[in-house]
Amino acid sequence: MNFKKKVFKNGVRFITIPMKESPTATVMVLVEAGSKYETKKNSGVSHFLEHFLFKGTSKRPNPVDISREMDALGAQYNAFTGQEYTGYYAKAHKDKIEKILDVITDMYLNPLLPEKEFEKERGVIIQEINMYEDEPMRHVQDLFMELLYGNQPAGWNIAGTKETLAGMTQKDIAIYRKKHYVAEATTVVISGSFDEKKMENLVSKLFSKIPGDPKPKKLSVVEIQKKPKTLVSHKETDQTHIVLGVRAINTYDEKVPVLRVLGTVMGGGMSSRLFVRLRDELGLCYYVSASSDLYTDHGVFQVSAGVDTSKVSTAIEAIMEELRRFVAEPVPEAELRKAKDFLIGNLYLSLETSDELAQFYGMQEVLRKTLKNREQVAKKIENVTVEDIRDMAIKIFVDSGLNLAIVGPFNGEKQFLPLLHF
């Protein structure tokens, strides 16, 4: 799949991914502004701003104007906030490309941030926080990041807290937007079926007046850990949710494909080691997976599972045994081949539509990575060796980087600490 990248004179980056046979087109605008650009006082402001951009523009002054227009176009549209970026996108029939571009661009460049909507949206976000806290499968992920990174941006909830939201003002959001939504931090991606030259001219014109102030920097993550740690959140649940993981590499590391293959052997698919061991053989869980979550200056490798509350210790012991195997013995070539085929097959399946391709390239660019197409990514996966996997396991599977977060009907961490050792 071919793509083109252009940097306009003002610093806005523009990526196009043409798909001549596609019936759809996607517009995505990404900005290098997320929770890691925040302070403790304004924690959650990136996410609040993401919500607030849907509340009206100078051209579409009422919140319902945006949703009504998008719905009338038959579009799918949404936004998302991460630690290092925020994104806005819309996908529609290819004939509607200019219209969805106009709406998404208008939201990004000309939001009203109306004071009259502020309190209502604060209430909506508090309910969103409540919703996630009521979902142990999701909440345990937030606890895991808090356990690893503590009182620094990487350890804070992306949505903020009820306390930081209570102290936030409409002015705080406006100041944050003015500071971060600048040309140098902005990437525009268009994928699908469209006139490339026409879209380039339109995007160049639409973003010609975006502020050219310098892009703010974020604080570097501080990693301090000398021994295994646990964090238990007591909740009366029928199933206990756990995340067991280690500190790993960042997203720029040349060994990222190795970590992905390791994770696939461990927990990718229904024939992976964890699925066979914990679900098929021991009957301890319904879901279990292994994955890596990598950022610009830190990363984690983790195993997530929802297990029988009466057998949590058994599940943790089984996971630890499977992790140790990567250090103690090489992965058989047949298992390595299966993992590579699984990863590459899923890579191609995940990039069949215009929105998926927009995100694939857009996320690489917003993280300032060298853009690779799917064939280049697949080649990197193919080059992973048995020795690479064992070297990675030896590097990251160490006691000093081991962490366990639990949501379930337990009090205290002491009963689980003895299980955490390689």
N, C-alpha and C positions, 0 to 999 in steps of 0.2 A: 504494500500500500504506500503510494507516494504522498509526500506532504511538502509544503513550502513554508518557509519562515521569513518574515520581513520585519525589520525594526524601523518604525517611522522616525522621523527627525526628532520628535519630542520624547522618544524613548519607549513609546507603547509598542509592545510586541504583537505581531499578527501571524497566526498560523492557519493555513488552509489545508484541508484533507478532502480532495475531490473524490466523489463516488458516483460515477456517471449513471449507473443503473439504479441508484437509490431513489425511492419515492419520497424520502424525507430529507430534511436539512436541520441541523442543530446550530444554535448560537450559544456560546459560553463565554462569559467574562470572568476572569479570575484576578484576584488581587492578593499580593503578599502581605496579608494582614489577618492574623488569627490570635488565638489566646496567648501564644508565646510573645506577642508584642505588647501585652498588657502589664499593668502593675497590680499589686494586691488590691488597691483601692478601686480600680475600674475593672476588675476581673469580670468577664462576661460581656464586655462592651462590644467586642467583635460580633458575637452572636446576636446581641440585641440589635445592632445596626443591620445585620442581615435581615432580621424580621422587619425592621422599620422602613427599609427601602421599598417594601410592598405597600406602604401607606399613602402613596400619592406622589405625583411629580408636578412640576409647573404646567406640563401639557395634559396631565391626567390627574387633576387635583384631589379626587376622592379615591379612597382605597379600593372601592368596588370597580372603579374605572379600569384598573389594570387587570383584575381577574375576569371581569366581564369581556374585555377585549380579547384576552388570551383564550378564554373558553369559546368565544365566537369564532376563533381561528382554528378550533379543534386542536389546540396545542397542549403539550405536556410541559410543565414549567415548575421550577422549584429553585431552592438555594441551599447551600450547606456551608458550615463553618468547621474548620479544623484548627490544629495548633498553629499552623504556619500559613494558612490561606483561607480565603472565603471565595465562594463561587456562585454565579447566577447563570441560569441557563433556560433555554426554551427549545423545544423540538416540535416541528409541524410538517405538513406537506410541503414539498419543495417550492410550490407556487407561493407560499406564505413567508418565504425567507426574509424578504425586505421588511415585512410588518413585524415579525418577531424580533428582528434586529433593532428596529426602531423602539420597541417596547423595552427590551432588556437594556439597551443603551440609555434610554431616557431614565430608567430606574437608577442606573449606576451613576449617571452624570448629573441628574437634575432632581434629586429627591427633595421633597418639602420638609421631611422630618417634623410633621405637625405636632405641636404641643398637645393638642386636644386628643391625639391618639396615644400619647406616651403612657399614661396610667393604664389604659386598657391593655396595651401590649406588654407592660410589665407584669400584669396579672396573667396573661397568656403564657409568658415564659416561666413564671413561678409554677404554673400548672404543668408545664413541660418537665420541669425539674422534679416535681412530685411524681409524675408518670414514670420517669426513669428510675427514681428511687424505689418505686413499687414493683419494678421489674428486676428481680435479682440477677437474671442472666445478663442484663445490661449494667446494672449498678456495680457488679463485681469488677467489671472492666475499669470503671472510674476509680474504684478503691485500689486496684493494682497499680495504676499510674501514681496515685497518691502515695502508696507505699514506697515506690521506687524513687520518686523525685521530691516528695515532701512539699515544703513551703517555697516553691519556685514555680514559674509558669507551667513547666512540663507536668507538674503534679496537681495543677488546679483543674477543676471541672470547666470544660469549654463554655458551658452555659453560665458560669459564675455560681454564686451562692445567693440565697435569699437575703443575706445581710448586705452583700455588695450591690445587689439589685435595688435594695431599699434605699441605698445612699446615692444611686445614680440619677442624673438629671438629663433632660433633653439637651442641655448645653454640652454636657460631657460627651454625648454621642456625636453631636455636630463637630466638636473640636477634634475628636478622634478621627472622624471621617475626613476632615480637611487635611489632617496631618498624614494619613496613610493612603488615601485613595488618590494617588498621584500617578503621573504617566510612567515613571520608571518602574512602578510596582504592578503595572497592569498588563495582562495578557488577554487578547481576544482570539477565540478559536471558532472557526466555521467549518463544519464538515457536512458531507452529503452531496446533493446535486444542486449546483448553483453556478452562476457566471463569475469566475474567479476575478477577472479584471474589474467588473462592476462592484463586487463586494469589497475589493481592496480600496477602490475610490470612495465608496460609501463610508467604510470604517475610518479611513484616513480623515475624511471630512468631519464625521461625527465626533471623533476624539481629538480634533485639532486644538480645542481650547481647554483640554484637561490640564490641571495645574502641573507645573514642571518642577515643583519643589523636590529636594533630595529625599530619597526613600529612607525612613527611619530604620535603625537597626534593632535587633532583638538581643536580649541577654543570652549569653552562652549557658548551656546546661551544665550544672555542677554534679558530678557523679562521685558520691562518697558512700562506700559500703565495705565493711570488713568481714561480715559474717552473715549467714542466712537471716531473713526477716519474715515475719508474718503479720497479717492484719486481719482480724476477724470482726465482722459486723453481725451482731445478733439479730436474727429475724426468724420468726416462727414460720418456717416453710416446710413443705412436704418433700422438697428436694434441696440438697445443698449444692451451691454453685461455687466452683473454684477456678482460679487462674493461677497456675504455677509457671514461673518463667525466670529468665535470666537476662542480664544486661548483654547487649549484642553490639553490632556494628551500625554505622550510619548509612544513609541512603546512597552516598557517593562511593562507598567501598567497592572495590572491584570484585569482592567475594560475595556480593549480594546474591548472584545466581546460586552459589553453593548453599547459602542459608535457605533459599527457597526450595531447593531440591531436598535438603535435609528435612525441612518441615513437611514436605510432601510424603517422604518415606514414613515420617513419624505419624502424621495425622491428616493426610490428604486422601479423601475417598473412603469407601466402605471396605477396602481391602488393605488399608494402612495398618501399621503396627498397633497404634492405639485403639482403633476401632475394633480390630480383631480381638485384642487382649481384653479391653475393658467392657466392651459390649457383647461380643460373640462368646468369648470364653468365660468371663466372670459375671456377666449380666449386671454390671454395676451402674450403667448409665443409659440414657437415650442418645444424648449428643456428646461428642468429644472431637476436638480438632486441635491442630497445631499450626501456628502461623507466626510471621514476623511483622513487626510494626516499626518502620524505619523513618527517621527524620533527618534533618540536615546535620545535626551534631550529636545524635544519640539514637539508640534503637533497642528493641527488646525482641526476644523470642519467647513465645508463650504457648502453654497448653491450656485449653479451656474445656470445662466439662460440668455437666449437671449430674450429680451422683446420688445414690441411695444414702440418705442421712446416717443410717446405722452402719455404713461401711465406708465412710470417708477416708479413714486411715488406710484401709486396704487399697482404695483407689489411688491415694497419694503414693503409697509404696510401689504400686504397679507402674505408675507414671515414671517414678524415679528409676526403677529398674530398666525401663525402656530407654530413658535418657542415657544411663550408664552404658548400655550396649553399644552406643555410637562411639564411645571412647575405647571400650574393651575389644571390639571386633569390627572388621571392615564390613560395610554393606555389601551383600552379594551382588554380582553384576546384573543378574536377572531382576532383582529388586530395584536397582538403580535405573535399569532400562524402563521398567514399568513407571517409575516416578517421573522420569523425563517425558515419556509419552503422555502421561496424565497432565503434566504441566503445560506442555506445548499444545496438546489438544484443547485444553481449556482456554489457553491464551487465544487461539484462533476463534473458538466458539464465543468468547467474550467480546470479540471485536467485530461483530457482524453488522452493527447498526451505527447510524451517524452519531448518536449521543455517546455511545460507548467509545467510539474513536476520538471524539472531541475530548472526553475525559482522559483517555490514554495519553494523548499528546499534551493536553493542557496541564496535567499534573506533573509531567516531566519538566515542562517549561517553568511552571510557577515555583518549582523547587530548584530551578537553575541547573538542571541536569542536561547533559548532552542528549539531544533528541535521537531516539532509536526507533526504527520501525519494528513490526512484530517479527520479521525475519531475523533481524539482528538480535533481538531478545531471545528468540528460539535458539540461535547459534550459540549464544552465551550459555544457555542451559545445556545444550548438547556437549559443551566442552568440560562440564563438571566431571571430576573423576572420584573414584572411591577414596583416594588419598586426600583429596580436597575436603570431602565430608568429614573424615576422621580428624583432620587438622582443625577444622572449624569447631567440632565438638570438643576437642581438647582445649581450645581457646576460650570458649564461652561457658562450658559446663563445669563451673567452679563454684565452690561454696560461697565465696565472697561476692558473687553476683546473683545468688539464688533468692527468690521471693515467692511468697504464697499469700494470696488474698482469698478470703472465704466469706460467703454470705449464707448463713444458716442458723439453726437453733443451738449455737454454742456460745460459751462465755470464756474469753481469754484465749491466748495463743500457745500456752505452755505445752499442751498435749500434742501439738503438731510440730513444734520445733525439732524434736529428736528425729523426725522423719526426713528432715531436710539436710542431706549431705550426699556428696558424690563419692 
